[in-house]
């Protein structure tokens, strides 16, 4: 019985560790209002649109990462401004239930 409990505890610990392991995501820094398409706003270039949407929304819209399929809200709402509408690599932990990506690092992606 003690052996079974130990195995169960080790399995649970391993699963928790696997869920919180940082990963690298590649995509474009955008905002939660426009997502992948900024044309409807009539503000260009796209970087200006992204920054303006976040700044003027008073917290309603957030910086996010669009990977071509999904949009992830970024936990850091200051650093992404420098990368607005640019291709980046974000290293961090994804919280699947909320879609929030806890940012450890953002860097320009090489093309």
N, CA, C and O atoms as a GROMACS GRO file, in nm:
protein
  444
    1UNK      N    1   0.082  -0.119   0.000
    1UNK     CA    2   0.000   0.000   0.000
    1UNK      C    3   0.087   0.126   0.000
    1UNK      O    4   0.060   0.220  -0.074
    2UNK      N    5   0.192   0.126   0.084
    2UNK     CA    6   0.281   0.242   0.088
    2UNK      C    7   0.349   0.261  -0.048
    2UNK      O    8   0.370   0.374  -0.092
    3UNK      N    9   0.383   0.151  -0.112
    3UNK     CA   10   0.448   0.156  -0.242
    3UNK      C   11   0.356   0.220  -0.345
    3UNK      O   12   0.401   0.302  -0.426
    4UNK      N   13   0.228   0.185  -0.344
    4UNK     CA   14   0.131   0.241  -0.438
    4UNK      C   15   0.113   0.391  -0.414
    4UNK      O   16   0.102   0.468  -0.510
    5UNK      N   17   0.109   0.432  -0.290
    5UNK     CA   18   0.094   0.574  -0.257
    5UNK      C   19   0.217   0.652  -0.303
    5UNK      O   20   0.205   0.762  -0.355
    6UNK      N   21   0.335   0.595  -0.284
    6UNK     CA   22   0.458   0.659  -0.328
    6UNK      C   23   0.459   0.676  -0.480
    6UNK      O   24   0.496   0.782  -0.530
    7UNK      N   25   0.420   0.574  -0.553
    7UNK     CA   26   0.415   0.582  -0.700
    7UNK      C   27   0.314   0.687  -0.743
    7UNK      O   28   0.341   0.765  -0.835
    8UNK      N   29   0.199   0.691  -0.679
    8UNK     CA   30   0.096   0.790  -0.712
    8UNK      C   31   0.148   0.932  -0.684
    8UNK      O   32   0.127   1.022  -0.765
    9UNK      N   33   0.215   0.951  -0.573
    9UNK     CA   34   0.269   1.082  -0.537
    9UNK      C   35   0.376   1.126  -0.637
    9UNK      O   36   0.379   1.242  -0.678
   10UNK      N   37   0.464   1.035  -0.677
   10UNK     CA   38   0.568   1.068  -0.775
   10UNK      C   39   0.508   1.101  -0.912
   10UNK      O   40   0.554   1.193  -0.980
   11UNK      N   41   0.406   1.027  -0.951
   11UNK     CA   42   0.339   1.053  -1.078
   11UNK      C   43   0.273   1.190  -1.077
   11UNK      O   44   0.285   1.266  -1.173
   12UNK      N   45   0.206   1.223  -0.968
   12UNK     CA   46   0.139   1.353  -0.954
   12UNK      C   47   0.242   1.466  -0.958
   12UNK      O   48   0.218   1.567  -1.024
   13UNK      N   49   0.353   1.451  -0.890
   13UNK     CA   50   0.459   1.551  -0.890
   13UNK      C   51   0.517   1.569  -1.030
   13UNK      O   52   0.543   1.682  -1.072
   14UNK      N   53   0.537   1.461  -1.100
   14UNK     CA   54   0.590   1.468  -1.236
   14UNK      C   55   0.493   1.541  -1.329
   14UNK      O   56   0.535   1.621  -1.412
   15UNK      N   57   0.365   1.514  -1.314
   15UNK     CA   58   0.265   1.582  -1.396
   15UNK      C   59   0.261   1.732  -1.368
   15UNK      O   60   0.250   1.813  -1.460
   16UNK      N   61   0.269   1.768  -1.242
   16UNK     CA   62   0.271   1.910  -1.207
   16UNK      C   63   0.394   1.978  -1.266
   16UNK      O   64   0.384   2.089  -1.319
   17UNK      N   65   0.507   1.915  -1.256
   17UNK     CA   66   0.630   1.971  -1.312
   17UNK      C   67   0.621   1.987  -1.462
   17UNK      O   68   0.672   2.085  -1.517
   18UNK      N   69   0.560   1.893  -1.530
   18UNK     CA   70   0.548   1.899  -1.676
   18UNK      C   71   0.457   2.013  -1.719
   18UNK      O   72   0.480   2.074  -1.823
   19UNK      N   73   0.355   2.043  -1.641
   19UNK     CA   74   0.261   2.148  -1.677
   19UNK      C   75   0.320   2.287  -1.660
   19UNK      O   76   0.277   2.381  -1.727
   20UNK      N   77   0.417   2.303  -1.572
   20UNK     CA   78   0.471   2.436  -1.544
   20UNK      C   79   0.606   2.459  -1.610
   20UNK      O   80   0.670   2.561  -1.584
   21UNK      N   81   0.650   2.369  -1.693
   21UNK     CA   82   0.778   2.382  -1.761
   21UNK      C   83   0.768   2.490  -1.870
   21UNK      O   84   0.678   2.483  -1.953
   22UNK      N   85   0.859   2.587  -1.870
   22UNK     CA   86   0.855   2.691  -1.974
   22UNK      C   87   0.873   2.632  -2.114
   22UNK      O   88   0.947   2.536  -2.134
   23UNK      N   89   0.803   2.694  -2.210
   23UNK     CA   90   0.810   2.655  -2.349
   23UNK      C   91   0.840   2.780  -2.431
   23UNK      O   92   0.834   2.892  -2.380
   24UNK      N   93   0.873   2.760  -2.558
   24UNK     CA   94   0.895   2.873  -2.647
   24UNK      C   95   0.784   2.875  -2.752
   24UNK      O   96   0.757   2.775  -2.818
   25UNK      N   97   0.722   2.991  -2.767
   25UNK     CA   98   0.614   3.013  -2.863
   25UNK      C   99   0.661   3.118  -2.963
   25UNK      O  100   0.724   3.217  -2.924
   26UNK      N  101   0.632   3.098  -3.090
   26UNK     CA  102   0.670   3.194  -3.194
   26UNK      C  103   0.544   3.249  -3.257
   26UNK      O  104   0.449   3.176  -3.285
   27UNK      N  105   0.544   3.380  -3.278
   27UNK     CA  106   0.428   3.444  -3.340
   27UNK      C  107   0.448   3.594  -3.349
   27UNK      O  108   0.560   3.644  -3.341
   28UNK      N  109   0.337   3.665  -3.365
   28UNK     CA  110   0.339   3.810  -3.381
   28UNK      C  111   0.272   3.874  -3.260
   28UNK      O  112   0.168   3.828  -3.213
   29UNK      N  113   0.333   3.979  -3.209
   29UNK     CA  114   0.273   4.054  -3.098
   29UNK      C  115   0.158   4.137  -3.155
   29UNK      O  116   0.176   4.216  -3.248
   30UNK      N  117   0.040   4.117  -3.098
   30UNK     CA  118  -0.080   4.187  -3.141
   30UNK      C  119  -0.157   4.230  -3.018
   30UNK      O  120  -0.104   4.233  -2.907
   31UNK      N  121  -0.284   4.265  -3.037
   31UNK     CA  122  -0.369   4.302  -2.923
   31UNK      C  123  -0.496   4.218  -2.928
   31UNK      O  124  -0.530   4.162  -3.033
   32UNK      N  125  -0.564   4.209  -2.816
   32UNK     CA  126  -0.682   4.123  -2.808
   32UNK      C  127  -0.804   4.179  -2.879
   32UNK      O  128  -0.902   4.108  -2.897
   33UNK      N  129  -0.800   4.306  -2.920
   33UNK     CA  130  -0.912   4.360  -2.995
   33UNK      C  131  -0.901   4.322  -3.143
   33UNK      O  132  -0.996   4.267  -3.201
   34UNK      N  133  -0.788   4.350  -3.203
   34UNK     CA  134  -0.772   4.328  -3.348
   34UNK      C  135  -0.728   4.186  -3.382
   34UNK      O  136  -0.766   4.133  -3.486
   35UNK      N  137  -0.651   4.124  -3.295
   35UNK     CA  138  -0.601   3.991  -3.326
   35UNK      C  139  -0.505   3.993  -3.443
   35UNK      O  140  -0.406   4.066  -3.440
   36UNK      N  141  -0.534   3.914  -3.545
   36UNK     CA  142  -0.441   3.903  -3.658
   36UNK      C  143  -0.466   4.007  -3.766
   36UNK      O  144  -0.380   4.027  -3.852
   37UNK      N  145  -0.581   4.075  -3.765
   37UNK     CA  146  -0.616   4.167  -3.873
   37UNK      C  147  -0.645   4.308  -3.821
   37UNK      O  148  -0.739   4.328  -3.744
   38UNK      N  149  -0.563   4.402  -3.862
   38UNK     CA  150  -0.577   4.541  -3.815
   38UNK      C  151  -0.639   4.634  -3.920
   38UNK      O  152  -0.655   4.753  -3.894
   39UNK      N  153  -0.673   4.582  -4.036
   39UNK     CA  154  -0.720   4.667  -4.145
   39UNK      C  155  -0.850   4.740  -4.112
   39UNK      O  156  -0.870   4.853  -4.157
   40UNK      N  157  -0.937   4.678  -4.037
   40UNK     CA  158  -1.067   4.740  -4.007
   40UNK      C  159  -1.055   4.866  -3.920
   40UNK      O  160  -1.148   4.945  -3.913
   41UNK      N  161  -0.942   4.884  -3.854
   41UNK     CA  162  -0.923   5.000  -3.767
   41UNK      C  163  -0.880   5.123  -3.847
   41UNK      O  164  -0.899   5.236  -3.801
   42UNK      N  165  -0.822   5.103  -3.963
   42UNK     CA  166  -0.778   5.216  -4.044
   42UNK      C  167  -0.660   5.290  -3.986
   42UNK      O  168  -0.635   5.405  -4.022
   43UNK      N  169  -0.587   5.226  -3.897
   43UNK     CA  170  -0.467   5.284  -3.836
   43UNK      C  171  -0.348   5.205  -3.888
   43UNK      O  172  -0.344   5.082  -3.876
   44UNK      N  173  -0.252   5.274  -3.946
   44UNK     CA  174  -0.135   5.201  -3.992
   44UNK      C  175  -0.010   5.278  -3.955
   44UNK      O  176  -0.017   5.399  -3.934
   45UNK      N  177   0.101   5.214  -3.947
   45UNK     CA  178   0.121   5.070  -3.969
   45UNK      C  179   0.060   4.988  -3.855
   45UNK      O  180   0.011   5.043  -3.757
   46UNK      N  181   0.062   4.855  -3.871
   46UNK     CA  182   0.003   4.766  -3.772
   46UNK      C  183   0.058   4.789  -3.632
   46UNK      O  184  -0.017   4.780  -3.534
   47UNK      N  185   0.188   4.819  -3.620
   47UNK     CA  186   0.248   4.841  -3.488
   47UNK      C  187   0.179   4.956  -3.416
   47UNK      O  188   0.154   4.948  -3.295
   48UNK      N  189   0.148   5.062  -3.488
   48UNK     CA  190   0.080   5.177  -3.428
   48UNK      C  191  -0.060   5.136  -3.381
   48UNK      O  192  -0.103   5.177  -3.273
   49UNK      N  193  -0.129   5.057  -3.459
   49UNK     CA  194  -0.262   5.010  -3.423
   49UNK      C  195  -0.258   4.927  -3.294
   49UNK      O  196  -0.340   4.947  -3.205
   50UNK      N  197  -0.163   4.835  -3.286
   50UNK     CA  198  -0.151   4.748  -3.168
   50UNK      C  199  -0.130   4.832  -3.043
   50UNK      O  200  -0.200   4.814  -2.944
   51UNK      N  201  -0.034   4.923  -3.048
   51UNK     CA  202  -0.002   5.006  -2.931
   51UNK      C  203  -0.121   5.094  -2.894
   51UNK      O  204  -0.155   5.106  -2.776
   52UNK      N  205  -0.184   5.156  -2.991
   52UNK     CA  206  -0.298   5.244  -2.964
   52UNK      C  207  -0.416   5.168  -2.904
   52UNK      O  208  -0.482   5.217  -2.812
   53UNK      N  209  -0.443   5.049  -2.956
   53UNK     CA  210  -0.554   4.970  -2.902
   53UNK      C  211  -0.533   4.938  -2.754
   53UNK      O  212  -0.626   4.947  -2.674
   54UNK      N  213  -0.412   4.901  -2.719
   54UNK     CA  214  -0.384   4.866  -2.580
   54UNK      C  215  -0.383   4.990  -2.493
   54UNK      O  216  -0.444   4.991  -2.386
   55UNK      N  217  -0.316   5.095  -2.536
   55UNK     CA  218  -0.305   5.218  -2.456
   55UNK      C  219  -0.439   5.285  -2.431
   55UNK      O  220  -0.469   5.326  -2.318
   56UNK      N  221  -0.519   5.298  -2.534
   56UNK     CA  222  -0.643   5.375  -2.521
   56UNK      C  223  -0.759   5.295  -2.462
   56UNK      O  224  -0.863   5.352  -2.430
   57UNK      N  225  -0.742   5.164  -2.446
   57UNK     CA  226  -0.853   5.083  -2.395
   57UNK      C  227  -0.862   5.083  -2.242
   57UNK      O  228  -0.958   5.030  -2.186
   58UNK      N  229  -0.765   5.143  -2.176
   58UNK     CA  230  -0.764   5.150  -2.028
   58UNK      C  231  -0.778   5.012  -1.965
   58UNK      O  232  -0.855   4.993  -1.871
   59UNK      N  233  -0.703   4.916  -2.019
   59UNK     CA  234  -0.700   4.780  -1.963
   59UNK      C  235  -0.799   4.682  -2.023
   59UNK      O  236  -0.794   4.564  -1.991
   60UNK      N  237  -0.887   4.729  -2.109
   60UNK     CA  238  -0.986   4.640  -2.169
   60UNK      C  239  -0.920   4.544  -2.268
   60UNK      O  240  -0.954   4.425  -2.271
   61UNK      N  241  -0.826   4.594  -2.349
   61UNK     CA  242  -0.756   4.511  -2.446
   61UNK      C  243  -0.613   4.492  -2.402
   61UNK      O  244  -0.554   4.581  -2.341
   62UNK      N  245  -0.557   4.376  -2.432
   62UNK     CA  246  -0.424   4.338  -2.384
   62UNK      C  247  -0.332   4.302  -2.499
   62UNK      O  248  -0.376   4.271  -2.610
   63UNK      N  249  -0.200   4.308  -2.471
   63UNK     CA  250  -0.103   4.255  -2.565
   63UNK      C  251  -0.116   4.104  -2.567
   63UNK      O  252  -0.139   4.041  -2.464
   64UNK      N  253  -0.101   4.047  -2.686
   64UNK     CA  254  -0.117   3.903  -2.703
   64UNK      C  255  -0.019   3.853  -2.808
   64UNK      O  256   0.039   3.932  -2.884
   65UNK      N  257  -0.003   3.723  -2.812
   65UNK     CA  258   0.080   3.659  -2.913
   65UNK      C  259  -0.012   3.580  -3.005
   65UNK      O  260  -0.088   3.495  -2.959
   66UNK      N  261  -0.005   3.606  -3.136
   66UNK     CA  262  -0.080   3.531  -3.236
   66UNK      C  263   0.018   3.438  -3.305
   66UNK      O  264   0.112   3.483  -3.370
   67UNK      N  265  -0.004   3.306  -3.293
   67UNK     CA  266   0.089   3.210  -3.351
   67UNK      C  267   0.042   3.156  -3.486
   67UNK      O  268   0.102   3.062  -3.539
   68UNK      N  269  -0.062   3.214  -3.541
   68UNK     CA  270  -0.116   3.168  -3.669
   68UNK      C  271  -0.240   3.083  -3.652
   68UNK      O  272  -0.315   3.064  -3.748
   69UNK      N  273  -0.261   3.031  -3.532
   69UNK     CA  274  -0.378   2.950  -3.502
   69UNK      C  275  -0.451   2.997  -3.377
   69UNK      O  276  -0.574   3.000  -3.372
   70UNK      N  277  -0.372   3.034  -3.276
   70UNK     CA  278  -0.429   3.074  -3.147
   70UNK      C  279  -0.371   3.207  -3.102
   70UNK      O  280  -0.263   3.248  -3.144
   71UNK      N  281  -0.446   3.273  -3.015
   71UNK     CA  282  -0.399   3.396  -2.955
   71UNK      C  283  -0.384   3.372  -2.805
   71UNK      O  284  -0.474   3.321  -2.739
   72UNK      N  285  -0.267   3.410  -2.754
   72UNK     CA  286  -0.238   3.393  -2.612
   72UNK      C  287  -0.220   3.531  -2.549
   72UNK      O  288  -0.138   3.610  -2.595
   73UNK      N  289  -0.297   3.560  -2.444
   73UNK     CA  290  -0.281   3.686  -2.372
   73UNK      C  291  -0.150   3.677  -2.294
   73UNK      O  292  -0.122   3.575  -2.230
   74UNK      N  293  -0.070   3.783  -2.299
   74UNK     CA  294   0.060   3.784  -2.233
   74UNK      C  295   0.049   3.841  -2.092
   74UNK      O  296  -0.020   3.940  -2.070
   75UNK      N  297   0.117   3.780  -1.998
   75UNK     CA  298   0.115   3.828  -1.860
   75UNK      C  299   0.187   3.961  -1.846
   75UNK      O  300   0.147   4.046  -1.766
   76UNK      N  301   0.293   3.980  -1.922
   76UNK     CA  302   0.370   4.105  -1.921
   76UNK      C  303   0.304   4.200  -2.020
   76UNK      O  304   0.293   4.170  -2.138
   77UNK      N  305   0.260   4.314  -1.971
   77UNK     CA  306   0.193   4.411  -2.057
   77UNK      C  307   0.278   4.534  -2.085
   77UNK      O  308   0.227   4.634  -2.136
   78UNK      N  309   0.408   4.529  -2.052
   78UNK     CA  310   0.498   4.640  -2.081
   78UNK      C  311   0.598   4.605  -2.191
   78UNK      O  312   0.610   4.679  -2.289
   79UNK      N  313   0.668   4.495  -2.177
   79UNK     CA  314   0.771   4.455  -2.273
   79UNK      C  315   0.718   4.434  -2.415
   79UNK      O  316   0.790   4.466  -2.510
   80UNK      N  317   0.597   4.383  -2.434
   80UNK     CA  318   0.550   4.359  -2.571
   80UNK      C  319   0.536   4.485  -2.656
   80UNK      O  320   0.538   4.476  -2.779
   81UNK      N  321   0.521   4.600  -2.594
   81UNK     CA  322   0.504   4.724  -2.671
   81UNK      C  323   0.620   4.746  -2.768
   81UNK      O  324   0.599   4.791  -2.880
   82UNK      N  325   0.740   4.715  -2.726
   82UNK     CA  326   0.859   4.733  -2.811
   82UNK      C  327   0.858   4.638  -2.931
   82UNK      O  328   0.930   4.661  -3.028
   83UNK      N  329   0.777   4.533  -2.925
   83UNK     CA  330   0.772   4.433  -3.031
   83UNK      C  331   0.638   4.433  -3.105
   83UNK      O  332   0.607   4.338  -3.176
   84UNK      N  333   0.559   4.538  -3.090
   84UNK     CA  334   0.426   4.543  -3.150
   84UNK      C  335   0.432   4.514  -3.300
   84UNK      O  336   0.509   4.574  -3.373
   85UNK      N  337   0.349   4.420  -3.343
   85UNK     CA  338   0.335   4.378  -3.484
   85UNK      C  339   0.460   4.312  -3.541
   85UNK      O  340   0.474   4.300  -3.662
   86UNK      N  341   0.550   4.269  -3.454
   86UNK     CA  342   0.673   4.203  -3.500
   86UNK      C  343   0.669   4.054  -3.465
   86UNK      O  344   0.601   4.012  -3.372
   87UNK      N  345   0.744   3.977  -3.542
   87UNK     CA  346   0.760   3.834  -3.518
   87UNK      C  347   0.856   3.816  -3.400
   87UNK      O  348   0.966   3.871  -3.400
   88UNK      N  349   0.813   3.738  -3.300
   88UNK     CA  350   0.892   3.720  -3.179
   88UNK      C  351   0.892   3.574  -3.134
   88UNK      O  352   0.815   3.491  -3.183
   89UNK      N  353   0.982   3.547  -3.041
   89UNK     CA  354   0.982   3.421  -2.966
   89UNK      C  355   0.955   3.459  -2.822
   89UNK      O  356   1.024   3.542  -2.764
   90UNK      N  357   0.854   3.397  -2.764
   90UNK     CA  358   0.820   3.420  -2.624
   90UNK      C  359   0.846   3.292  -2.548
   90UNK      O  360   0.792   3.186  -2.582
   91UNK      N  361   0.928   3.301  -2.445
   91UNK     CA  362   0.954   3.187  -2.359
   91UNK      C  363   0.874   3.209  -2.232
   91UNK      O  364   0.881   3.315  -2.169
   92UNK      N  365   0.797   3.107  -2.194
   92UNK     CA  366   0.715   3.119  -2.074
   92UNK      C  367   0.630   2.997  -2.052
   92UNK      O  368   0.645   2.895  -2.119
   93UNK      N  369   0.540   3.011  -1.957
   93UNK     CA  370   0.452   2.901  -1.919
   93UNK      C  371   0.310   2.932  -1.961
   93UNK      O  372   0.256   3.038  -1.927
   94UNK      N  373   0.248   2.842  -2.034
   94UNK     CA  374   0.111   2.860  -2.079
   94UNK      C  375   0.016   2.799  -1.978
   94UNK      O  376   0.030   2.683  -1.939
   95UNK      N  377  -0.081   2.878  -1.937
   95UNK     CA  378  -0.188   2.829  -1.851
   95UNK      C  379  -0.306   2.798  -1.943
   95UNK      O  380  -0.379   2.888  -1.984
   96UNK      N  381  -0.323   2.670  -1.974
   96UNK     CA  382  -0.420   2.623  -2.074
   96UNK      C  383  -0.563   2.671  -2.047
   96UNK      O  384  -0.633   2.712  -2.139
   97UNK      N  385  -0.605   2.666  -1.923
   97UNK     CA  386  -0.744   2.700  -1.891
   97UNK      C  387  -0.776   2.846  -1.922
   97UNK      O  388  -0.887   2.876  -1.967
   98UNK      N  389  -0.682   2.936  -1.898
   98UNK     CA  390  -0.708   3.078  -1.918
   98UNK      C  391  -0.654   3.132  -2.049
   98UNK      O  392  -0.696   3.238  -2.094
   99UNK      N  393  -0.562   3.058  -2.112
   99UNK     CA  394  -0.499   3.105  -2.235
   99UNK      C  395  -0.396   3.213  -2.210
   99UNK      O  396  -0.351   3.280  -2.303
  100UNK      N  397  -0.357   3.230  -2.084
  100UNK     CA  398  -0.258   3.331  -2.049
  100UNK      C  399  -0.119   3.269  -2.055
  100UNK      O  400  -0.094   3.161  -2.002
  101UNK      N  401  -0.030   3.340  -2.120
  101UNK     CA  402   0.109   3.299  -2.133
  101UNK      C  403   0.193   3.383  -2.037
  101UNK      O  404   0.212   3.502  -2.059
  102UNK      N  405   0.243   3.318  -1.931
  102UNK     CA  406   0.329   3.388  -1.834
  102UNK      C  407   0.464   3.406  -1.901
  102UNK      O  408   0.534   3.310  -1.931
  103UNK      N  409   0.500   3.531  -1.923
  103UNK     CA  410   0.618   3.565  -2.001
  103UNK      C  411   0.744   3.562  -1.913
  103UNK      O  412   0.750   3.629  -1.810
  104UNK      N  413   0.842   3.484  -1.956
  104UNK     CA  414   0.975   3.488  -1.895
  104UNK      C  415   1.068   3.575  -1.978
  104UNK      O  416   1.152   3.648  -1.926
  105UNK      N  417   1.051   3.564  -2.113
  105UNK     CA  418   1.140   3.639  -2.204
  105UNK      C  419   1.072   3.659  -2.339
  105UNK      O  420   1.002   3.570  -2.389
  106UNK      N  421   1.094   3.777  -2.397
  106UNK     CA  422   1.048   3.805  -2.534
  106UNK      C  423   1.171   3.849  -2.612
  106UNK      O  424   1.249   3.932  -2.565
  107UNK      N  425   1.187   3.793  -2.731
  107UNK     CA  426   1.298   3.833  -2.817
  107UNK      C  427   1.254   3.827  -2.963
  107UNK      O  428   1.164   3.751  -3.000
  108UNK      N  429   1.318   3.906  -3.044
  108UNK     CA  430   1.287   3.906  -3.188
  108UNK      C  431   1.316   3.767  -3.245
  108UNK      O  432   1.416   3.704  -3.210
  109UNK      N  433   1.228   3.722  -3.331
  109UNK     CA  434   1.248   3.593  -3.397
  109UNK      C  435   1.330   3.615  -3.523
  109UNK      O  436   1.306   3.710  -3.598
  110UNK      N  437   1.424   3.528  -3.546
  110UNK     CA  438   1.502   3.538  -3.670
  110UNK      C  439   1.418   3.485  -3.784
  110UNK      O  440   1.346   3.386  -3.768
  111UNK      N  441   1.427   3.547  -3.896
  111UNK     CA  442   1.346   3.508  -4.012
  111UNK      C  443   1.416   3.408  -4.095
  111UNK      O  444   1.363   3.363  -4.196
   0.00000   0.00000   0.00000
